[in-house]
Amino acid sequence: MYDVLDVAFLEEHIPHHINLKYVKEVHYGHDIKSRVETDGLITKHEIVTQGAVHAQARIEWKEK
């Protein structure tokens, strides 16, 4: 889920709190979309395939 975040952001911040929810396994061969919404030091992530959400995360970040 970190792959969609800017490298500069990741170099300057570390996760402070992670809330992660796995909904369903993604099967081999399916295309995956990773989505992220950023609100200050909070990011909301989704892993989606074939229109269905397979994982969600809410991460609170703090500066290193």
Z-matrix of the N, CA and C atoms (Angstrom, degrees):
N
C 1 1.448
C 2 1.522 1 111.50
N 3 1.321 2 116.76 1 -22.27
C 4 1.462 3 119.74 2 178.86
C 5 1.523 4 112.31 3 -71.56
N 6 1.320 5 117.55 4 -19.21
C 7 1.464 6 121.73 5 -174.31
C 8 1.524 7 113.47 6 -56.89
N 9 1.306 8 118.33 7 -26.39
C 10 1.467 9 121.24 8 -176.79
C 11 1.529 10 113.08 9 -86.91
N 12 1.329 11 117.10 10 -5.58
C 13 1.465 12 120.72 11 -179.41
C 14 1.525 13 110.88 12 -90.23
N 15 1.314 14 115.48 13 150.20
C 16 1.454 15 122.75 14 -179.96
C 17 1.531 16 110.66 15 -64.17
N 18 1.322 17 116.40 16 138.09
C 19 1.464 18 121.76 17 -179.02
C 20 1.526 19 111.04 18 -58.67
N 21 1.321 20 117.80 19 -41.03
C 22 1.469 21 121.27 20 179.70
C 23 1.529 22 111.02 21 -60.82
N 24 1.332 23 116.87 22 -39.99
C 25 1.469 24 120.91 23 177.89
C 26 1.525 25 109.98 24 -62.66
N 27 1.337 26 117.11 25 -45.87
C 28 1.464 27 121.51 26 -178.31
C 29 1.527 28 112.09 27 -66.46
N 30 1.325 29 117.42 28 -30.50
C 31 1.463 30 120.67 29 177.91
C 32 1.523 31 111.95 30 -71.82
N 33 1.329 32 117.61 31 -24.39
C 34 1.460 33 121.76 32 -175.17
C 35 1.524 34 114.28 33 -105.18
N 36 1.346 35 117.86 34 -7.06
C 37 1.467 36 121.35 35 -175.61
C 38 1.523 37 111.09 36 -134.04
N 39 1.334 38 115.03 37 155.06
C 40 1.463 39 121.72 38 172.96
C 41 1.526 40 108.35 39 -130.36
N 42 1.333 41 117.33 40 151.31
C 43 1.469 42 119.26 41 177.72
C 44 1.528 43 110.59 42 -64.06
N 45 1.312 44 115.97 43 134.11
C 46 1.466 45 122.29 44 176.50
C 47 1.532 46 110.13 45 -100.19
N 48 1.328 47 116.33 46 -39.28
C 49 1.467 48 122.28 47 179.46
C 50 1.526 49 108.05 48 -148.29
N 51 1.332 50 116.25 49 132.81
C 52 1.466 51 121.23 50 179.05
C 53 1.524 52 109.06 51 -124.79
N 54 1.330 53 116.14 52 128.00
C 55 1.460 54 122.53 53 172.75
C 56 1.523 55 105.67 54 -114.95
N 57 1.331 56 116.83 55 111.50
C 58 1.457 57 122.02 56 -173.11
C 59 1.520 58 110.17 57 -120.37
N 60 1.329 59 115.98 58 134.23
C 61 1.464 60 121.34 59 180.00
C 62 1.529 61 108.88 60 -129.82
N 63 1.337 62 115.84 61 115.65
C 64 1.462 63 120.53 62 172.91
C 65 1.519 64 108.04 63 -90.60
N 66 1.324 65 116.61 64 127.18
C 67 1.456 66 121.49 65 -177.52
C 68 1.521 67 110.67 66 -101.05
N 69 1.331 68 115.89 67 -47.19
C 70 1.458 69 119.97 68 -173.97
C 71 1.523 70 109.47 69 -157.69
N 72 1.328 71 116.57 70 143.66
C 73 1.458 72 121.98 71 178.05
C 74 1.528 73 110.64 72 -68.22
N 75 1.330 74 116.36 73 142.20
C 76 1.463 75 121.66 74 174.61
C 77 1.523 76 107.63 75 -93.94
N 78 1.316 77 116.96 76 128.89
C 79 1.458 78 121.27 77 -178.24
C 80 1.523 79 111.27 78 -85.81
N 81 1.314 80 115.21 79 149.21
C 82 1.461 81 122.68 80 179.55
C 83 1.527 82 110.67 81 -54.39
N 84 1.325 83 115.09 82 137.29
C 85 1.456 84 120.63 83 176.54
C 86 1.515 85 115.03 84 95.04
N 87 1.329 86 118.38 85 -11.04
C 88 1.465 87 120.98 86 179.07
C 89 1.523 88 110.02 87 -86.74
N 90 1.319 89 116.29 88 140.99
C 91 1.462 90 121.04 89 175.54
C 92 1.522 91 109.26 90 -73.34
N 93 1.322 92 115.88 91 138.11
C 94 1.462 93 122.18 92 -177.06
C 95 1.522 94 109.08 93 -116.31
N 96 1.329 95 116.14 94 138.07
C 97 1.461 96 121.91 95 172.93
C 98 1.522 97 107.60 96 -114.86
N 99 1.306 98 115.75 97 131.63
C 100 1.456 99 121.71 98 177.10
C 101 1.522 100 107.35 99 -109.77
N 102 1.328 101 116.37 100 120.40
C 103 1.466 102 121.88 101 -178.12
C 104 1.519 103 109.51 102 -112.89
N 105 1.325 104 115.45 103 148.76
C 106 1.462 105 119.61 104 176.81
C 107 1.524 106 109.53 105 -144.11
N 108 1.326 107 115.75 106 141.73
C 109 1.469 108 124.19 107 170.30
C 110 1.518 109 106.55 108 -118.35
N 111 1.323 110 116.74 109 134.69
C 112 1.461 111 120.90 110 -179.19
C 113 1.520 112 109.66 111 -116.79
N 114 1.341 113 115.39 112 131.09
C 115 1.460 114 122.08 113 176.12
C 116 1.523 115 107.14 114 -134.57
N 117 1.316 116 116.37 115 89.05
C 118 1.461 117 120.24 116 -176.85
C 119 1.516 118 110.40 117 65.82
N 120 1.328 119 116.28 118 -120.51
C 121 1.462 120 121.27 119 -179.38
C 122 1.526 121 112.47 120 -98.04
N 123 1.327 122 116.78 121 20.86
C 124 1.466 123 121.40 122 176.04
C 125 1.522 124 108.17 123 -120.62
N 126 1.336 125 115.75 124 130.52
C 127 1.464 126 120.50 125 175.12
C 128 1.524 127 108.63 126 -120.55
N 129 1.330 128 115.09 127 141.82
C 130 1.463 129 122.06 128 176.70
C 131 1.523 130 107.48 129 -118.29
N 132 1.324 131 116.60 130 126.58
C 133 1.456 132 122.71 131 -172.22
C 134 1.524 133 111.16 132 -120.47
N 135 1.334 134 115.42 133 149.71
C 136 1.465 135 121.95 134 172.68
C 137 1.522 136 108.99 135 -140.33
N 138 1.322 137 115.86 136 140.48
C 139 1.459 138 122.79 137 169.34
C 140 1.524 139 105.65 138 -108.51
N 141 1.345 140 116.11 139 121.15
C 142 1.463 141 121.81 140 -173.82
C 143 1.520 142 109.48 141 -127.00
N 144 1.330 143 116.54 142 139.83
C 145 1.458 144 121.74 143 171.15
C 146 1.515 145 108.68 144 -144.19
N 147 1.299 146 116.13 145 137.92
C 148 1.463 147 123.51 146 -178.68
C 149 1.526 148 111.94 147 51.23
N 150 1.336 149 116.50 148 38.10
C 151 1.455 150 122.23 149 177.26
C 152 1.516 151 115.80 150 78.39
N 153 1.334 152 117.77 151 0.45
C 154 1.466 153 121.18 152 -178.62
C 155 1.528 154 110.40 153 -111.00
N 156 1.339 155 116.10 154 138.67
C 157 1.462 156 121.75 155 177.31
C 158 1.526 157 108.53 156 -78.61
N 159 1.333 158 116.24 157 127.98
C 160 1.463 159 121.25 158 -179.58
C 161 1.526 160 112.43 159 -108.03
N 162 1.327 161 117.47 160 -23.39
C 163 1.461 162 121.01 161 177.30
C 164 1.522 163 108.81 162 -156.36
N 165 1.336 164 114.52 163 148.76
C 166 1.462 165 121.44 164 177.83
C 167 1.521 166 108.33 165 -136.38
N 168 1.314 167 115.88 166 148.15
C 169 1.462 168 120.12 167 176.07
C 170 1.519 169 109.57 168 -147.11
N 171 1.319 170 114.49 169 148.00
C 172 1.466 171 122.41 170 171.99
C 173 1.520 172 105.27 171 -125.96
N 174 1.328 173 116.43 172 120.71
C 175 1.459 174 120.98 173 -175.74
C 176 1.522 175 109.45 174 -120.70
N 177 1.336 176 115.51 175 127.22
C 178 1.458 177 121.96 176 172.14
C 179 1.527 178 106.54 177 -98.85
N 180 1.323 179 116.48 178 128.65
C 181 1.454 180 122.55 179 -176.03
C 182 1.518 181 110.86 180 -107.92
N 183 1.337 182 115.75 181 156.20
C 184 1.459 183 121.14 182 170.36
C 185 1.522 184 108.23 183 -135.81
N 186 1.318 185 115.54 184 155.74
C 187 1.457 186 120.23 185 179.73
C 188 1.517 187 109.77 186 -70.82
N 189 1.339 188 115.35 187 146.90
C 190 1.473 189 120.57 188 178.80
C 191 1.501 190 110.52 189 -68.59
